[in-house]
Amino acid sequence: MNMDGKIMWKTGREPLFDKGSMILADGLLLATDGKTKLFLIEPSPEGFKPLASAEMFKAPETTNPDPMASRFGGSTQNWGPLALAGGKLLMRDQSRLICVKIAK
C-alpha cells in the first residue's frame, strides 16, 4: 500500500501473507507466511521482490496429530508478531519459540 492506503500490488496465494507477521529491519522486510516460511523481501512499489526464504517450522512427526490443530491449519501456524533485538529474530508457532541469528 502507498501512504494513502492504495494497494500497489499483491502476492496472491503464493506466498500468501494473510496471517503472517512482518517487521522492517535495515530497509528490508522479514515476513512469515503464517505457516512455515520466513522471507527476506526488498520493499518496492513495483512488486514483490523476495531476496531469500527459509523453512523455519517443520511439522512435528507424530502418530497422533492434534485434530483441533489440523482444523485450523496445522501445528506450524505462526501468527504471532516477530521480535528483533541485537541481531536475533524471535518467532513462534503453536508450540515452539525459536531464535534466529540475523546477519548482514
Long-range contacts (C-beta under 8 A, 24 or more apart in sequence): 2-45, 8-45, 9-45, 9-46, 9-47, 9-48, 11-48, 15-39, 15-50, 15-53, 19-77, 19-79, 20-78, 20-79, 21-78, 21-79, 21-80, 21-81, 21-82, 22-82, 23-81, 23-82, 23-83, 23-84, 23-89, 25-84, 25-102, 26-104, 30-82, 30-84, 30-89, 30-102, 32-56, 32-78, 32-82, 32-91, 34-73, 34-77, 34-78, 34-79, 35-73, 35-74, 35-76, 35-77, 35-78, 36-76, 36-78, 38-89, 38-91, 38-100, 56-91, 56-98, 56-100, 57-91, 57-93, 57-96, 57-98, 60-95, 69-94
